[in-house]
């Protein structure tokens, strides 16, 4: 499974799905994607808005909230695969 397939699998097909199994590559590609999105929002938000704007602190939080459910679902499916 490549990077794009892993993101599609987690975000589109299995957003709330806690049943089944997630492959190792699916889990780790999605983890990399969420890490890059978090870092990107932390770097891009201050560049787009002024330093005193409260949106600078809100954007990374919103990104984290968007990805918390699929990350937990992918983690749960990955744990099903180990035993």
C-alpha positions as CSV (number, residue, x, y, z in Angstrom):
1,X,0.0,0.0,0.0
2,X,1.4,3.4,-1.0
3,X,1.0,6.8,0.7
4,X,-2.1,7.9,-1.3
5,X,-3.8,4.5,-0.9
6,X,-3.2,4.5,2.9
7,X,-4.7,8.0,3.3
8,X,-7.7,7.1,1.2
9,X,-8.2,3.9,3.1
10,X,-8.2,5.6,6.5
11,X,-9.9,8.9,5.7
12,X,-12.5,7.8,3.1
13,X,-13.2,4.1,3.6
14,X,-12.6,3.5,7.3
15,X,-13.0,6.9,9.0
16,X,-15.1,5.4,11.9
17,X,-14.4,1.7,11.3
18,X,-12.9,0.0,14.4
19,X,-13.4,-3.5,12.9
20,X,-11.0,-5.4,10.7
21,X,-7.3,-5.1,10.3
22,X,-5.0,-2.3,9.1
23,X,-1.8,-3.2,7.4
24,X,1.5,-2.0,8.8
25,X,2.1,0.3,5.8
26,X,-1.4,1.7,6.0
27,X,-1.0,2.6,9.7
28,X,2.5,4.1,9.3
29,X,1.8,6.1,6.1
30,X,-1.3,7.6,7.8
31,X,0.8,8.4,10.9
32,X,3.3,10.2,8.6
33,X,0.5,12.1,6.9
34,X,-0.9,13.3,10.3
35,X,2.5,14.3,11.5
36,X,3.2,16.3,8.3
37,X,-0.2,18.0,8.6
38,X,0.4,18.9,12.2
39,X,3.8,20.3,11.5
40,X,2.5,22.0,8.4
41,X,-0.3,23.7,10.2
42,X,2.1,24.8,13.0
43,X,4.4,26.4,10.4
44,X,1.8,27.7,7.9
45,X,-0.7,29.3,10.3
46,X,1.8,31.9,11.7
47,X,3.0,32.7,8.2
48,X,-0.6,33.3,7.0
49,X,-1.9,35.4,9.9
50,X,-0.4,38.1,12.2
51,X,1.3,37.0,15.3
52,X,-1.4,38.4,17.7
53,X,-4.2,36.7,15.9
54,X,-5.8,33.9,17.9
55,X,-6.4,31.8,14.8
56,X,-2.7,31.0,14.8
57,X,-3.3,28.9,17.9
58,X,-6.6,27.5,16.7
59,X,-5.6,26.0,13.3
60,X,-3.3,23.3,14.7
61,X,-5.9,22.3,17.2
62,X,-8.6,22.0,14.5
63,X,-6.2,19.9,12.4
64,X,-5.6,17.6,15.4
65,X,-9.3,17.3,16.1
66,X,-10.0,16.3,12.5
67,X,-7.5,13.5,12.6
68,X,-8.0,12.2,16.1
69,X,-10.9,9.8,15.2
70,X,-9.3,8.2,12.1
71,X,-6.0,7.9,14.0
72,X,-7.7,6.1,16.8
73,X,-9.6,3.9,14.4
74,X,-6.4,3.0,12.4
75,X,-4.6,2.3,15.6
76,X,-7.4,0.0,16.8
77,X,-7.4,-1.8,13.5
78,X,-3.6,-2.1,13.6
79,X,-3.9,-3.7,17.1
80,X,-6.4,-6.3,15.7
81,X,-3.6,-7.4,13.3
82,X,-1.0,-8.1,15.9
83,X,-2.6,-11.0,17.6
